[in-house]
Amino acid sequence: MYDVQTPHATPSADVIAALATDAAAGLGRAEAAKRLAQYGPNALHRAEPVRLWAIFLRQFRSAVVLLLVAVAGLSIVFGDTPEAIAVVAVILINALIGFFTELSAVRSMEALHRLSTVSARVRRDGALAEIDSTELVPGDVVELEAGDLIAADLRLLSAHKLACDESALTGESAPVSKRSEALPVLTTLAERTNMAYKGTAISRGSGAAVVVGTAMQTELGAITQLVSEAKDEQTPLEKRLDALGRHLVWVILGVAALVAGLGIARGKDMVQMIETGIALAVASIPEGLPIVTTIALSRGILRMARRNAVVRRLSSVETLGSANVIFSDKTGTLTENRMTVTRLDSEAGGAVRGAGGAWTIEAPAHEAIAEALRVAVLCNNASVSGGAGQPWKTIGDSLEGALLLAAVENGVDPFDMRRNFPEVREEPFSSDTKLMATFHSSENGAGGPLYVAVKGAPEAVLPICTEALGGEGSHRIEESGRALWLVRNAEIAAEGIRVIALAFKRVRQEDAHPYSDLTFVGLVGMIDPPREDVRASIEACAEAGIRVIMVTGDQAPTARYVARAVGIVNEMDAPVVTGSELRPPEQLSAQEADEMRRVNIFARVSPQQKLDLIALHQAQGAIVAMTGDGINDAPALKKADIGVAMGQRGTQVACEVADVVLKDDAFHTIIVAIQEGRVIYGNIRKFVIYLLSCNIAEIMVILVASLLDWPLPILPLQILFLNLVTDVFPALALGMGEGDASVMRRPPRPAGEALLPGRYWWRILVYAAYIAGATLAASSLAHGPLGISRDASVTMSFMTLAVAQVLHVFNMRDRGAPFLNNAVTRNPYVWGAIALCAAMLAAAVYVPALQSVLQTTALTGTQWLIVFGISAAPVVLDLSARGLRRASGSLRPR
């Protein structure tokens, strides 16, 4: 095996020797073919595509659906074919809705694989050849140029002004300057300046490198493995609906066993008791629940899409509504992912860029700032385009591009400046000296001394400066003056601002040494600026009881600065935990785990550590949302209860893995999605209460009739008709409610709270008792004083139950809301559902085909008056009970 365990800590010559290759000639073609056979193609493992039948079968995992399947099977066994057909139709409708909605399931591995389809320039048999990146093998020597996408993990052999954009992998905004010297073994991934990693890009310069890792042996491959191992978490809604389904199973079995036992004890026919059990099962199962839930969530998806949040999974709509922790990446999520100059400091004063982009220059500093901008433009390899009404754009290193834009914003034309001071020599940036210099002819190319522009790290520039530019020209700078500027540099850097120093001098000879006797001009501060809308969004999160935690691969001072700027923390010295301080959750004591959960800023963290942090909070019951846009965010996006990717700046990998993709990249859209999720959850709770109270009312009717040895007031197929008509349409209308902004002024639901806590079950039982009592009262009147036929009697009780259930929708208004003006009465879908139910109930009584199937008969005017009068009783009783509670002061809005 040709392998180097720590290539960043191994001298390049030793890496070449260990890989049995040649730095000048590269591998021979025969050897490359041998290694390709040994290591396999340089391609990430592809995820197995999700098969259509698997998506379809997933729709049958619900306990409610399985109960329906069992009921259909029993109906077939006992010859109730129409009932079996109706139940099967319900199952198929629900499955087809879910199937077509989830057809675009997560295909994250395929997105990762597509990153591999690039070419590479390698040395083979001493000649330069361009090959497909999948043919790269350990030991290949690769040529690098600006714009190249790195196709494998590389150990650099030489670097000429080389810098890589590693933001997608590490989260650090600024390009990383590269060098070839060996580094300490414990150097973190983000600081391995002698390595280039698969999936990153060369932003400037050139160089040569040797391949040390391909395919799954790369850092990107490790992330791919994490994505495949990170299990999709079952969403809170799925968990709660499953729990509800399991509870219903036991209720149904218990009631059926009770009724069957009582019947057998009384000597009733076994087959008759089994048929009664089927009637109970049909009455118990809320057949409309899966359909209504699916459609309500689908409508939520459409509403969110109109507001720039694309949801890739139905249940994700609700999950955002229950989130109480948001893990947010910094670069590109909280910030704009572009370097921007914010300040220029000189001895004569400074220039500061305001929030709107306008610059303010202190009067004495004009000359010094003009000189600083000259150095910034000349000692620069980036280029700029735009103007004349077009936005300015830069090409090249983002730091150098930021310097050019700062010059443009202060009235300097880079084209004129470079034309007037043509470059004659360049001393490239070196990671050893941390300096760059350019030599330029005198203005307009005339004779005279050469102008030398220098930029670099302040700790490198200040020691080689003998003068400083002040308000009245240059003056000698003493050691104490240098020390003061270094202190100033440290103060600015502590705020998370990247700082470089500018200097210049004039020389006679082109070959003069550039780094001596310089005149110090000042410091330039630049940041990846926070997005303007983020602070208000984080304040909205705080009001809604949602905690935002920053998790970034960038440096600690930068992370703290951005966290303060956007309102995640307010303290100047807010604690920041770095990756080197983090340990896996299983290695933390209970106290250490609690302390770690209280931290709001994490810096220099790896993809694995993001997973650990999410798991740490999930273990305490938190519902975690994770936002991100880079390759390094993909595993965490998948592990979180809800993954939110940025659609514009986000990598394809992040978007494919996420549950929600923000089309506008706005953090505010997350708040919109959370609000929508909370509204949806409230609607789901309402229609579940509605459906269950209707179904339990049906159970009570059959149970009481069986205990009193009455004929069944309603028949199994009539119950199924009700569950699919008078239940589904009003419930669906409740699911269409728009909600209001007040939901964002309430805390999230407790993490462990059931879909229906105990107080809601009490309400369900009371509602069910109202409806069942009305139905039994109608049946008793029909059999007793009215003395009508069996078919007419069953039809009266059937219609009473149906109309009572339709009117029951008005009991679903919020507690404390007025009866005539509330979210239910203002919902146009509710009135449409009532009209549709009325038409279908009339058809059930008067259309001959339905009369035959449902065993109904036409009712007289008197019988209809009794039906409507008794059906209104549950609404009147609920209105009276609320009035009494309000009078006693015990009624509070939900």
N, C-alpha and C positions, 0 to 999 in steps of 0.2 A: 504493500500500500504506500502511495506517495502522499504523505500527510504531514502537516505542520500544525501542532496543537495551538501554539500561540504565535502566529506569524507577526503580529504587531510588535512583539517583544524579541523577535529574532532578527539579527542583521540580515540584510537582503542577500548577501553572498551565501549565508548559511541556508536561507530559504531556497535559493536556486539549487544548492547542493542537495538539500533534502528532497527536492522534487525531481532530481536527476534531469535537469534541463539546462539550456544554454541561454544566458541573458542576451547574447547578440544574435544567435541563429535560431533560437526557439527550439521546438520539438521537430523531429523528423515526421514525415507524413505517416510512415509505418507505425512509429511509436504512438502518434496521436490516435490512429485507428485502434491500436491495441488498448489504449487507455479508455477510449470511447466505449469499447466492448466491456471493459472492466467496470467503469463507473456509470455507464448509461448516459442517455442524452441529458443535456443541461436544461431540463424542463421541470417545473414544479409539478407535483402530483395533482392530477385533475380529480375534482369531485365527481363521483358517479352521478350522472344526471337523474333527477327525480322522475320516476316513471309515472305515467298518467294514472295507471291503475292504483299506484300507491297513494297518490293524492286523493283519488276517489274513495279508497278504503278508509283514509283518515277521517272522512266525514261520519263514520259509524262508531267513533270511539266514545261518544256521549252515552252516559248511563240511561238517559231518557230515550235515546234512539234504540238502544239494545232492548229496553222494555217494550218499545213498540214492535220490534221484531218478534219478541216472544208472544205478544198478544196476537199478532198476525198469524203466527204458527198455530196457536191454540184455536183461533177462529177457523182455520182450515181443517184442523183435526175434527172439530165438532160441526163442520158443514156450514158455517156462517160465511159463505163466500163473499157476499157484498161487503160485509164488515172487513174481511181480510183484504179485499181489493182497496177499500178506502184507506186502511192503515198503511198498506204498502205504498199507495200514492203519496201519502204524507211523508213517508221516509224518503222516497225518491226525490220529491220536490226539494226537501231540505238538503239532501246530498248534492244535487245538481247546483244549487245556489252556492254552496260552499266550495264545490269543485271548481267552478268557473272563476270564483273570486280568488282562489289560492293557486291558480294555474301558474302564476309567475313566482314560484317559490324561490328561496335563496339558492343561488348558484355561485357562491363566493369562490370556490376553487377554480372555476372556469375563468373568472375575472383575473385571478392571480396568474393563471397559466398564460393569459394573453400578454402579460408583461414580458414574457420570455421571447417573443417573436421579433427580435432585432438582430442586426448583423454586428460583427466584430472584426477588427483588423488585427491579425495575429502574424507572428513570424513563424514560418514553417520552412524547414530546410534552408534557412538563411535568407528567404525571400518574404516580402510582405504579401499576405493574402487576405482577402475578405471572405469570411465564412458566416454561415448562419450561427447565431449564438447557441443554438442547441448542440452544436458540435464542439463547443469549448470543453477542454478537459484540464484537470490539475496539471500545472507545468507549462501551459501555453503562455507565451509572452505576448502581451497585448499593447498596441499603440493607442494612446488616448489623445483626444482633441476636444476643444470646447463644443458643446452641443451633444456629445455622445451620451447615450443611456448605458449605464454600466450593466453588463449582462451576467457577471459572476462576481464573487468576492475576490478582490485583488489585493496583493501586497505591492506597494509602489516601489519601483526600482529607481526612477528618476522623476522629478517634478519641476517643471518650468512655469512659474506663475500659476500653478494648478490650484483650482478650487472646485469643490463639489457642493451642489445643492442637496443636502441630506434632510430637508425639512419633513419629507414624507416618511422618513424612517426614524429620525430622532426627535422631531418636533422643533428643532432649532431653526430660527428664521434666516439668519445670515449664512451665506456660503462659508464653507469650512476650507481654509487654506491648507494645502497638503505639502508634505515633505517625505523624504525617504528614510530618514534615520530611525533606528529602533527605539521603542518606548518601553516604559516599565510594564511589567506583567499585569499589574492591577489597574492599568488605564481603562477607563470606562469606554463603552462603545462610541459615545458622542465625541470623545476626545482622542480617538485613534486617528491621528492626522496622517499616518503612513498607510492607511487602508482606504479602499474604495469599495462600496458595497452594492450588490445587485439591487436594481430598482431605483438607484439614485442617478444623478446626472452631473456631467462636467459643465460648470458654469463659465469657467475661463481657463486659459492656459493649455498646456500639453504635458505629456509624460509617457512613461512606459511602466508596465506592471506585469506581475506574474499571477496566474490564476491559482488561488489556494483553496477555493471551494466552489462547487457547482451544484445545481439543482437543489435538493433538500438539505444539502450540507452548507448552504449559505444562511446569512442572517434572515433574509426574506423567506427562505425555506423553513427556518425555525418558526417564523410568524405564521406561515402557512399551516404548520403542524399544530400550532396553538389554536388557530381558527377551526381546524378540523376536530380538535379535541374539546373545544369549548362547546358544551351542550347548549342547545336552545332551551332557555328556561321557559317552563310553562307559565303563562301569564296569570296574574291574579284573578282575572275574570274566568279563565278556564278552570283554575283551581276551585273557585267558588261555585261555578255551575256544576262541576263534577261532584263537589261535596253535596250540593243540593240534590243532584240526581241520586247519589248513594242514599241520602236520607229518605227520598221518595220510595226507593226500593223497599226499605224496611217498613215504611208506613203501609205500602201496598200489601206486602206479604203479611203484615200483622193484621190489617183489617180483613183481608181475604181469609186468613186462617180463623179469625174470630167468627166471621159470618158462616164459613163452611162448618166449623165446629158446632155452632148453635143449630144449624140446619140439620146436620147429621144426628145430633142429640135429640132433635124433635122428630126424627124418623123420616125426613124428607129424602126425595130421590137424589142419588149421588150426582147424576148427570145434570139435574136441575141446579144443584148447588155449584157445580163447576161452571155452568153458564152464568150463574149469578156472580161467581168470582171473576169471570171475564168482564161482565158489566162493571164490576168494581174497578178492575184494572183499567178499563177504558175511561172510567170516570176519574181515576186517580192521576193518570198521566196527562200532563199539559202538552198535548200534541203540538200545539202552536208555539211552544217555547223555543225550540231550535230555529224554526223559520223566522219568528219575529225577531229573535236576537240577531240572526244573520243579516236580515234586511235592515234592521236599525243600525247595525255596525257599518253595513255597506253605505247607507245614507250618510253616516258620519264621515266615512272616507271621502265621499264626494264633496261634502261641505269643507273638509280640511284641504282637499286638492284645490278648491277655489281660492284658498287662503295660503297657497304655496307650500303646503305640507303633504307630500305624497306618501301614503301609507301602503306598505307592501304586505301587511298581514291583518286580517279582520280584527282580531282581538287586541291588536296594538292600539287601536283607537281608545279603548278604555284604560289600557295600562298606563298611558301617560297621565291620565286623570288621577291615578292613585299614587304617582311618583312622589316621594318625599325627599329624595336626594338626586341631584344632577351632578355627575362627574363631567367636567368640561375640559376638553383640550384647550390649549391657549392659542397656538399658531393657526390662523385661519378661521377660528371659531370665535374667540373673544377679541382677536386682533385681525388686522387686514391682510396679514401675510405679505407685507412689503415694507422695506426699510424706508424711513422718512427722517430727514434732518429736522430737528426741533429747536436746536440752539447753536449759536456760535459765540464763544467767549473769548475776549481779548483783554489786554491790559487797559485798553481805552474804554472798555464797556462791552456790551453784547448785543446780539440780535436774537429775538425769540419768535418762534412761529406760533401764532394763535390757533385756536380751535378751528376757525374757518379757513385756515391756510394763509392768512395775511401775516406779514412779518413786521415786527416793530424793532427799529434800530435806535439805540441810544445815540444822541447827537455827536458826542466826541468820538464815537467808534466807527464813523463812516469810512475813514481811510483804512483802518485795520480790517474791517469787514470786507471791503473791496479787495484788499490783498489776499485775504483768506479765500474768497471766492475764486480769485485768479489761480491760486495754488490748487484749489479743489478741482477746477476745470482742466488744468494742464497736467497735473499728476494723476491721470485718469485714462483708463482704456475703454470705458463704456461709451456708448453713443446715444444720442437723443434725437427724436423726430417728433414733429407736430407743429403747433403754432398756427397762426392764421385761422383761428377759430376751431382748430382741431385739438383734441387733448394730447398732452405731451406723453410720449412713451419712451422708455429706455431699453436698450439692448446691451446685455453683458452683465457683469457682476452687479447684484442688487445694491450693494453698499456704494459702489462708484456711481451707479445710476441715481441714487438718492442725492449724492453731492451735485450732480449735474442739474437735477430738478430744483435743488435749493438755489443754485446760481440763477436759473431761469426765473424762479419766483422773485428774486431780488434784482431783476432787470438786466442780468448778464446774458449775452448771446454767446453760447458755447462755440458756435461756428465762427463768429468773428474773432473770438478770443484765440482759437487755435490757428486761424488764418494769420492773425497778427503775430503770433508767437509759434512759428512752426517748430515741431520737435526734431532734434538732431541726434538725440541719444536717450536711451532708457536704461535705468538700473532696475531690473524687475524686483517685485516684492519677494522677499525671502523670509521664510518662517524662522530662520536663525536670527536675522537682524531685526525682523518685524518692521522693516522700512521699505519704501519705494521712492525712487527719484526719477525725474525726467529733466533733460537739458533742452533749452529752447533758444533759438536765435533771438536777437533783440527785436523790438517791435518792428513789424513790417519787413523783417528779414534784413534790416540795415546792419552795418558793421557795429561793433561794440561788444561789450561783455555778454556772455551767455547767462540766461536766467535759469536757475536750478530750483525746481519745485519739489518739495519733499513732504510725504505724509507717512504716518505710521503710528505705532502704539506710543502713548505719551511717555511711558517709562523708557522708550528707546529714543524718542526725538529730543526730549528736554536735555539729557546729558551732553548732546553734541551741539547744543545751541550756546552761543556766546553773547548774543544780543536778543532783545525782545522789542517788538513793535508796539509803541504806546501812542497816546494821543498827540504827542509832539515829536513823532519820529522814533527812530531806534535808539536804544540805550543799552548799556552793558547789563547783562543779567548775572547776578551773583548766585552762589550755591543756595542761599536762603530763599531767593526768588524761585529757583527751580523746585525747591522743597514745597513751597506754597502752592505751586501749580500741580504738583503731584498729589498734594492733599486735596486740592480742588477736583482733580481727576477722580480720586477715590470716592469723594462725596457724590459726584454725578453718577459714577458707575454703581454705587450702592442703591441708587434709585432705579436700577434696571436699565439704564441708558448706556448704549454702546458708545465709547469715546475714542476718537482718533485725534492726533495732533498734527498741525500744519506748520511748515517752516519754509524759508527760501534763502537764497544767496545769489550773488553774481560772481562769475568766474571768467577768466580769459581763455582757458584751455578746455577743449571738449573732453579730454581724458582726465580732468581734475577729479579728485576724490569727492564724492557728493556728500558724504556724511561727516562733515566737520565745519566749524565756524559758521553755523547757520543762524539766521534770525528767526526767533520763535514768533509765530503770528497768533496762535490761539488754539483752542480746543473746539472740536465739532462733536455735538451730541446727537445721536439718532436712535430711534426706536422703531419697532414694528407697532404702529399705533393701535390702541384699542378701538374697536368698532364703536361708532357714535351712539348706536341704539342699545348697546349692551347694558349700560348702567341702569337705565330705566327698567329694563327687563329683569335684571337681578333684584331690583327693589320690588318689582311685582311678585317675583318668586318668594321673597321674604314675607310679603303681606299674605301670600297664599300658604305659608308654612312650609316652603320648599327650600332646602339648603343646597347651595351651589358650592362645589369643591373643584378647585383647579388641579388637573393632573397633566403635567407637561414634561417633555424631554429637554426643555431649555434650562438655562442656569437659574440658580436660586434668586439672585438679586432681580433679574428680569421678571421672574415669576411673581415675586412679591410686589414689584412696581405695578405690573398689569393688574394683579388682584386688587390692589388699593385703588387703581384708576377706575375699575369697573364696579367697585363696591362689594367685592367678595369679602374683604377685610377692611377695617378702618385704622388699625394700629400701624404706626410706622415700623414697629419691630415685630410684626406678626410672625409667628413661628412658621418656618418652612422646613419640611422634611425632605431630604434628598434620597435618591435611590440607594446610595451606599449605606444609609441608615435604616433602610427597610429590611425586615425579615419576613419570611412566609408566615401566614396567620397561625399555622400549627405550632410555630416556635415562640409565639407570644403568650405571656401570662395574661390573665383576665384584666389586670390593671393596665398592662402595656397595650392590650387591644383597645381598651376604653380610651386611653390617651391618644392612640393613633386615630380613632374615630373622631376625635375632637379637632384634629388638624384640618385646615381648609386649603392649604397649599402644599402640593407635592411637586418637586422638581427633579430633573435628571432621572426619571423613572423609565424602566424598560417595559416592553409589552407584557411580559410575565408579571411584573409588579403591578401593572394596571389591573390585571385579572385578580391578583391577590387582594388589592384594595376593594374592588367590587365585592368579592366574596366576603371580606371582613364586614362590610356593611350589610350584605344580604343575610349573613349569619345572625344578625341582630334583628332581622325582620324588616329591614328597609326595602322599599321598592326603588330600585336604582335605574335611572336613565343615564346613558353615556353618550356624549356628543363628541364628534371627531371628524377628521377629513383625510388623514394620512394612512399609509400602509400600516404604520405602527399602531394605529387605533383599531384595526380590524378585529383582533381577538376580543378586545374589551367590548366593542360594539355588539358582538355576538353573545358574549357572556352576560351582559347586563339584561335586566328585565325588559328594557326597551333601548334599542340602539338608534341614535339619531345622527345621520350623516349630512354633511354640507353638499348640496347638489352641484353648485357652480365650481367651487374650488376643490371639492373632495375628489380623491382618487377613485377610480372605478371599483377597486377592491372594497373601500369603505362603503360606497353606495350599495354594492351588491349584498354586503353582509347586514346592513342596517335594516331595522324594521320601519323606520320613517326617514325620508329624505327631504331636506328643506330646499326647495327650488330657488329661494332667494338668499340662501346662506345667512339669514337673519336670525340671531338668537331670539328675537322677539317672536318669531314664528313658533318657537317651542312653547311660549306662553299661550299663544293662540291654540296650539294643539292640546295643551294641558287643560285649558278651559273647555274645549270641545269634548275632551275625554271625560271631564267631570260631569258635563251635561248629559252625555251619553249614559254614564253610569247611573245618574239619577233617573233617567228615563227607563233604563233596564230594571232598576229596582221597582219603579212604579208598575211597569207592565207585568213583572213577575208577581208582585202582590195581587194585581188584578187577576192574572191567570190562575194563581193558586187558590185564591178565595173562591173563584168560580168553580174550580175543580173539586175543592174540598166540600163545597156546597152540594155538588153532585154525589160525592161519597156519603155525606150525611143523609141525603134523601134516600139513597138505596139502603144504607145501614139501618136507618130508623124504620123504613118499610119492612125490611127483613126481620128486625126484632119484633115488630108489631104483627108480623105474619100477613102484611098487606100484599096485594099484587104490586109489581114494580110500577111506580108512577111514571117512569121514563125508561125507554128501551135502549140497549147498547148502541144501536146505530143512530138513534136520536142524540145520544150523548156525544158520539163522534161528530155528528153534524154540528152540534153546538160548539164543540171544541175547535172546529175548523172554520166556523163562520162567526158566531156571536162572540167568541173569545178572540180570535186572531185579528179581526179588523179593528176593533177598538184598541186592542193591545198594540197593534202596529201604529195606530194613530198616536198613542201615548209615546211610542218610541220616536216619533217625528218631532217632538217638542223642541223648540229652539233654546230654551233655558234663558238665563240672564247673567249679567256680569257679576252678580253677587256671589256666584260660586267661587270666584277667585279671592273673596275676602274671608273664606273659611279655611281651616286647616285641612290637610289631606285626611282621608279616612284612616283610622288605625290600621296598621299593617296586617294584624291578624283578624280583623273584623270580618265576620261572615257576610255573605250577600244579604242575608236577612237575619239580623240580630233578634234576640228574644222578643223585644217590644213589637217588632213587625209581625212575628208569628201570632202574637196575641191579637193584633188588629185583623190579621187574615182570618183567624178563627171566629172573631166577632162578625166580620163581614159575611163569612160563609154561613154562620148561624142565621143571620138576617135572611139571606137568599134561600137557604134550605127551608126555613120556617115558612116563608111565603109560598114556596112550591108545595110543601106538605099541606098547607092550609087550603090551597086551590084543589089539591087531590082529594082532601077530606070533604070539601064542599061538593065536588063532582060526584063522589061515591055516596054521600049522605043526602043532604037536603035536595040537591038537584036531581039525583037519581038517573043520571044519563048513562049512555052505553059505555062499554069498556074503551072503545076507540076514541070516543069523544072525551072521556075522562082523562085518558093518557095524553090526548092532544092538549087539553086545558093545562095539565101540569107541565107538559113540555113547553108550551108557549109562555106560561108564567115564569118558568125558569129562564127561558131565553130572553124575554123582555126585561126581567130583573137584572140579568147579567149585562145587557146593553146599557141600561140606566146606571148600573154600578160604576161605569166609567167616570161619572161625576163625583163619586166618592174618592177619586184618586187625586183631587186637588191637594195642594200643600196644606198642612195643618195651619190653621189661623187665616187662611185665604178666604175672602168672601165667596159666597156660593155662586153669584151671578157674574163675577169678574175675576177670573183666575186663569192660570196657564192652560187649564183644560178647556174652559169655555172659549178662550181666545184662539185655540188651536183649530184651524179650519179642517184639518184632517179628521178630527173627532166627529165633526158634524157630517162629513162625507161618509165616515164609517157607520154612523148611526143610520143614515139614509140607505146605505147599501145593505146593512143588516135587516132593516125593515122590509126591503124588497125581497130578500132571500127567505125571510121567515114567512112572508105572505105566500111566496111560491111553494114553500114546504107544506102549506095547508091547502092551497087551491090548485096547484099544478098536479094533474093526475099521476104522472110518472113518479114525482117525488112523494105523493100520497101513498103510492104502492110500496115504495122502498122504505119509507119512514113510518108506515102504518099510522097515518094521520087522517083526520076527516075535517070537513069544513065546520067552523064554529058559528053559532048564532050571535046576534048583536049583544044580547044579554051576557052570553058567555065571554065575549070579548071585553065588555065593561068590567066583569069580575077579574079577568086576566090583568087588565091595565091597572085596576085599582089595587090589587094585591101586589103586583110587580113594583109599584112605586113605594111600597112600604119600606124596603131597605134604605132607600135614599132619605125618606122622611125620618126614619129612626136614626140614621147617622147624623143628619142635620140637627136633630134634637139633642143627641148625645154631645155633639160639639158645642152646642149652645150652652148646655149645662156645665161642661168643663170650662168654657170661656167665662161663664158667670162665676165659677168658683176660682178662677185665676190659674187653673192647672194646665191650660192649653198654651203651648209655645210653638212658634214656627219651627219647622224642621230645618 
